[in-house]
């Protein structure tokens, strides 16, 4: 089945405390977003990559591509005010059936193993999202500053890429936007489809803070 990847890169870098959007910050001398796209291309050079990027960042992206001689084919669409709208804009560029993975532009350490499992599982079951176990104790906040212990084995941390049959995702994104849509899996779930999990990896971090940058540079060391 034809493989697609939607890379969502709408960050402003506020929590990073940088003047440039976080997806353009270099790690190991290369912008984060380029490393993310490269990971998908290395996994499958025939994959169709669609980049959802705010319109006011697209000229800077083109400049960076020239500066770094970055020539991987990418279809650029306008990012929306929400992740939901960005994904919806990207889906409009897909006219065939197949499997599509939606991935954060600032998760550059996605592995070939996770990508392989994600696309294969979505092809068989319709969906696949990578998760990792919760290792800290967790509590539910109640009223008047009270809290209650929860069984952490019932919970997990969710990563991307979140991968689906294109028909499933298009049907889900035909629904009106709702504030409860925190990720693609939540959009798909509200349409009545099952969301299946696969094993993620702690290294598949989302780079959003200065500490994440330090960790990313550590990952790149030989």
SEMARDO-273647 format. One record per residue (C-alpha): x, y, z. Coordinates in pm, whole numbers. Example, Ala and Ser with C-alpha at 12.3 -4.5 7.8 and 13.67 -1.06 7.14 Angstrom:
// SEMARDO-273647
+--------+--------+--------+
!     xx !     yy !     zz !
+--------+--------+--------+
!   1230 !   -450 !    780 !
!   1367 !   -106 !    714 !
+--------+--------+--------+
//
This chain:
// SEMARDO-273647
+--------+--------+--------+
!     xx !     yy !     zz !
+--------+--------+--------+
!      0 !      0 !      0 !
!    117 !    353 !    -75 !
!    281 !    521 !    224 !
!    230 !    885 !    317 !
!    370 !   1095 !    601 !
!    220 !   1419 !    728 !
!    477 !   1619 !    922 !
!    316 !   1883 !   1143 !
!    549 !   2173 !   1223 !
!    353 !   2465 !   1361 !
!    560 !   2549 !   1667 !
!    647 !   2904 !   1768 !
!    927 !   2811 !   2010 !
!    782 !   3002 !   2307 !
!    880 !   2742 !   2566 !
!   1219 !   2709 !   2400 !
!   1294 !   3075 !   2459 !
!   1443 !   3115 !   2111 !
!   1386 !   3380 !   1846 !
!   1332 !   3121 !   1574 !
!   1062 !   2848 !   1570 !
!   1182 !   2534 !   1743 !
!   1160 !   2316 !   1430 !
!   1432 !   2528 !   1267 !
!   1678 !   2510 !   1557 !
!   1987 !   2309 !   1457 !
!   2097 !   2002 !   1651 !
!   2425 !   1849 !   1551 !
!   2448 !   2127 !   1293 !
!   2123 !   2040 !   1110 !
!   1775 !   2188 !   1170 !
!   1545 !   1961 !   1370 !
!   1277 !   1953 !   1099 !
!   1525 !   1836 !    836 !
!   1636 !   1552 !   1061 !
!   1273 !   1448 !   1108 !
!   1199 !   1445 !    735 !
!   1527 !   1262 !    669 !
!   1421 !    983 !    907 !
!   1109 !    913 !    700 !
!   1300 !    932 !    371 !
!   1565 !    692 !    502 !
!   1287 !    453 !    604 !
!   1131 !    457 !    256 !
!   1261 !    682 !    -26 !
!    930 !    635 !   -209 !
!    721 !    773 !     75 !
!    513 !   1084 !     -5 !
!    590 !   1351 !    256 !
!    353 !   1641 !    322 !
!    475 !   1921 !    547 !
!    217 !   2138 !    725 !
!    398 !   2463 !    797 !
!    265 !   2810 !    890 !
!    253 !   3029 !    583 !
!    474 !   3294 !    742 !
!    750 !   3036 !    796 !
!    759 !   2891 !    446 !
!   1002 !   3143 !    293 !
!   1245 !   3079 !    579 !
!   1208 !   2704 !    521 !
!   1290 !   2747 !    153 !
!   1596 !   2950 !    246 !
!   1713 !   2682 !    487 !
!   1667 !   2412 !    223 !
!   1897 !   2603 !    -11 !
!   2148 !   2675 !    264 !
!   2171 !   2311 !    373 !
!   2129 !   2165 !     21 !
!   1824 !   1977 !    145 !
!   1661 !   1817 !   -160 !
!   1420 !   1554 !    -25 !
!   1088 !   1601 !   -211 !
!    828 !   1754 !     21 !
!    480 !   1893 !    -48 !
!    428 !   2202 !    168 !
!     78 !   2303 !    281 !
!    -32 !   2586 !    505 !
!    -49 !   2501 !    872 !
!   -367 !   2602 !   1051 !
!   -439 !   2769 !   1382 !
!   -474 !   2420 !   1536 !
!   -308 !   2085 !   1477 !
!   -648 !   1962 !   1361 !
!   -662 !   2219 !   1080 !
!   -301 !   2153 !    980 !
!   -364 !   1781 !    940 !
!   -689 !   1847 !    757 !
!   -506 !   2075 !    509 !
!   -246 !   1804 !    450 !
!   -508 !   1532 !    401 !
!   -659 !   1736 !    118 !
!   -341 !   1664 !    -81 !
!   -393 !   1285 !    -59 !
!   -617 !   1146 !   -330 !
!   -533 !    774 !   -317 !
!   -580 !    496 !    -65 !
!   -294 !    375 !    150 !
!   -143 !    433 !    493 !
!    -61 !    772 !    639 !
!    151 !    853 !    943 !
!    107 !   1186 !   1120 !
!    423 !   1293 !   1300 !
!    549 !   1587 !   1504 !
!    810 !   1787 !   1317 !
!   1018 !   1812 !   1635 !
!   1051 !   1437 !   1694 !
!   1367 !   1372 !   1489 !
!   1470 !   1048 !   1658 !
!   1193 !    825 !   1526 !
!   1341 !    485 !   1444 !
!   1300 !    262 !   1140 !
!   1176 !    -11 !   1374 !
!    886 !    198 !   1502 !
!    802 !    318 !   1151 !
!    801 !    -36 !   1016 !
!    574 !   -160 !   1294 !
!    346 !    144 !   1265 !
!    282 !    108 !    893 !
!    245 !   -271 !    908 !
!      5 !   -259 !   1204 !
!   -205 !     17 !   1050 !
!   -227 !   -181 !    726 !
!   -356 !   -484 !    918 !
!   -571 !   -321 !   1187 !
!   -642 !     29 !   1061 !
!   -446 !    224 !   1322 !
!   -124 !    223 !   1523 !
!      4 !    470 !   1781 !
!    334 !    430 !   1970 !
!    318 !    446 !   2349 !
!    560 !    409 !   2638 !
!    483 !    308 !   2998 !
!    426 !    561 !   3274 !
!    714 !    514 !   3519 !
!    634 !    781 !   3780 !
!    356 !    752 !   4035 !
!     46 !    940 !   3924 !
!   -244 !   1093 !   4113 !
!   -583 !   1233 !   4015 !
!   -650 !   1582 !   4144 !
!   -975 !   1620 !   4335 !
!  -1145 !   1911 !   4507 !
!   -990 !   2132 !   4777 !
!   -632 !   2025 !   4690 !
!   -705 !   1658 !   4755 !
!   -563 !   1388 !   4530 !
!   -607 !   1017 !   4471 !
!   -355 !    751 !   4375 !
!   -401 !    587 !   4033 !
!   -273 !    259 !   3898 !
!     -8 !    373 !   3652 !
!    -22 !     40 !   3468 !
!   -357 !    154 !   3327 !
!   -196 !    456 !   3159 !
!     73 !    531 !   2902 !
!    247 !    822 !   2735 !
!    152 !    870 !   2369 !
!    402 !    949 !   2095 !
!    393 !    995 !   1719 !
!    382 !    890 !   1439 !
!     14 !    807 !   1471 !
!    -59 !    593 !   1170 !
!   -389 !    508 !   1002 !
!   -559 !    382 !    691 !
!   -620 !    694 !    487 !
!   -993 !    624 !    463 !
!  -1021 !    612 !    841 !
!   -835 !    938 !    892 !
!  -1022 !   1123 !    618 !
!  -1357 !   1013 !    757 !
!  -1253 !   1118 !   1108 !
!  -1135 !   1459 !    990 !
!  -1465 !   1524 !    814 !
!  -1610 !   1584 !   1162 !
!  -1621 !   1937 !   1305 !
!  -1333 !   2042 !   1529 !
!  -1373 !   1987 !   1904 !
!  -1139 !   2109 !   2182 !
!  -1108 !   1750 !   2309 !
!   -911 !   1662 !   1994 !
!   -563 !   1653 !   2148 !
!   -410 !   1431 !   1882 !
!   -503 !   1233 !   1572 !
!   -597 !    924 !   1772 !
!   -860 !   1123 !   1962 !
!  -1010 !   1242 !   1632 !
!  -1020 !    888 !   1493 !
!  -1161 !    746 !   1816 !
!  -1458 !    984 !   1818 !
!  -1556 !    850 !   1475 !
!  -1597 !    503 !   1621 !
!  -1272 !    347 !   1502 !
!  -1047 !    143 !   1731 !
!   -706 !    282 !   1822 !
!   -436 !     16 !   1853 !
!   -107 !     71 !   2033 !
!    248 !    -36 !   1950 !
!    568 !     -1 !   2150 !
!    725 !    342 !   2133 !
!   1071 !    433 !   2261 !
!   1196 !    681 !   2525 !
!   1442 !    823 !   2270 !
!   1153 !    935 !   2047 !
!   1130 !   1266 !   2231 !
!    942 !   1579 !   2131 !
!   1189 !   1868 !   2145 !
!   1007 !   2159 !   2309 !
!   1229 !   2291 !   2592 !
!   1599 !   2382 !   2638 !
!   1648 !   2061 !   2837 !
!   1520 !   1863 !   2538 !
!   1785 !   2031 !   2322 !
!   2058 !   1919 !   2560 !
!   1921 !   1564 !   2553 !
!   1900 !   1570 !   2172 !
!   2264 !   1674 !   2139 !
!   2355 !   1387 !   2372 !
!   2169 !   1139 !   2150 !
!   2373 !   1256 !   1851 !
!   2710 !   1194 !   2013 !
!   2895 !    881 !   1887 !
+--------+--------+--------+
//
